[in-house]
Amino acid sequence: MAARPAPAYFQSMLSEMKKTHAPKQSARGDPAILNSLASPPKSDQITIHTGDRSLRLTHLNKVFWPDQGVTKGDLLRYYTQVSPVLLPHVQQRAMVMKRYPNGIGGEFFYMKRTPSYRPAWLSTCAIEHASGSVIEFPVVQDLPSLLWIINLGCIDLNPWYSRCGDTNRPDYLHFDMDPVESDPSVPFAKVREAALAVKEGLDALDMPSLPKSSGSRGIHVYVPIERGPTQKQVWSFAKAFARQLASLHPDLLTAEYRLAKRPAGRVLVDYNQNAWGRTLASVYSVRPRPRAPVSTPVSWQEVQAGFDIQDFVMDNMPERVARRGDLWEPLLRPTGRVRLGSFL
């Protein structure tokens, strides 16, 4: 997509930012645990040990992806392999559990409250809801807590946007680009074009942006921000940005959230995912879809070149991380973050 002059609306919102380059990281995981989770496993359940912690992993031979014969043990092994790059992105965040105890073909259910049978060493995050109830969410802080969550049948990970120190002040905002629901006229190529249009708008604001495949049908674009604005203020900015961008690309984008009023053949710039209490699948999450696709960090060059959702699956992700490092490492840096308050 050729660069175009920034619209006057965006020019008035320019801010100063420093951009740096991310060092590469590799995914290796804990060798002893990886050996215990060798495929096929020697037993349907094992007990792993790390430091002074022990954890029982069960039903390792249960098939979670029937068409590919991928098991729960395979899923646990994958998350062990990518844990060095995954964990920094989910630590200190409440985790909403979406459980698939019988794999992608079975019933699933959401679970927020940490069950009473949790390990004593598992960290939790208390969040008060509008009803006045306080829910203790689990927190994935390390490899044992990650594997405990996955062992419950959580295929993907759904962390809060804010850290537990202040669960109403996120440190990133994002846009979820999805085809208008049930519209076969919107190919993935159009979703890539929509993501590039979002990047263009953010570039005009001097806002760095990081894309990843959703692992489902869309692309997520994240912006690192300084903590300060509330979740509602972040949502308000995302809404204004999405609506203005859609008005500039009316044949490509829509920001209309009401299903009945969404125009056909467009890509939805879903700003509403920034609302308090919402979650998106984290980076490196396996998705409960055929072939076990992964929500994968990609470069803007890969978006431009035309990557496909099915290019990145559980089987090839550890090798990609070993080769490319964590492309989303910039999202973790304390420097170079947007001061969103100057736009509000």
C-alpha positions, 0 to 999 in steps of 0.5 A: 500500500502506497503511503498517502499524506496524513489527513488533517484530522490525524495531523492535529494529533501528532505526538513525539515518540522514540522508536527502537529495535527489539533484540531477538529471543528464542523459545527453548522451554524447560528441557526436563519438562519437555522430555516428560511431555515427549510425544507420544507420552509414556503415561496418560498423566505425569507429575512435573517438578520445577524448583520446589513446585510440583504439578500433576498433568492429566489426560495427556493422550486425550485428542483435542484436534480430531482431524490432526490427532493432536492431543492435550499432551501436544498442547502442553508441550507447545506451551512449554516450548514457547513459554520464554517468549509468551510469559512476559506478555501475560504476567501480572494480568488476570486470566479469564479461563476458556475451557475446552475439556474435550478439545475443539469439538466439545462444549466449552465454558468460561471460568473467571473465579480461581477454583478452590483446588488451585495450587497454594503457589498460584498467584491470583488477582482480585478484581471488583465488578460493577455488581460489587462482587470481587473475583479472584482471577488466576495469574500466569506468572511462570511455567508451572502456572501456565501449565496448570491453566492449560491442563484445565483445558484452556486452549488459548489464553485470555489475559486482561489488558491492565496489570493487577496493580491497577486493573482499570489502567491498561498499558496498550490499546488495540484494534481487532480487524475482522470481516463483517460476520458471515460475509463470504465476500470479504477475503483475508486479503481485505483484512490485511489491507484494513490492517495496513490502513490502521497502521497508516492512521497510527503512523500519522499520529506517530504511534508505533503499532504491532500486528499479529494474526488473530489465529481465527479470521482477523488481524490484531493491531496493538499500540503500547501506551503509558499507564494513566488513562482509564480503560474507558478513556482508552476505549473512547480514543479507540472509538473516535480513531476507528470511526474517523478511519472508517470515514476515510476508507468507506469502501474498506472499513466500518466501525458500526458496532450494530450488526443490523447496520453494518454494511456488507463487504467491509472489514470491522475495525472493532474498537469495542474490544477495548472495553473494561473486562473484555479480552483477546487471545494473547500472543502465541495462543493456540486457537480452538480451530482446525489445524491448531493455528496460533495468534502470531506476531508478524512484521508489517512486511509480512502483512504487506507480503500477504501472510495467511492465518494458516501459515502459523500453526502449533507445529511450526511456531517454536521453530519460527520463534527460534528463528525470528525471536519475539517480534512483540518484545517492543510491547514490553518495553517501558520506553517509547510508549504513547502518552495517550492522555495528550489525545484525550 
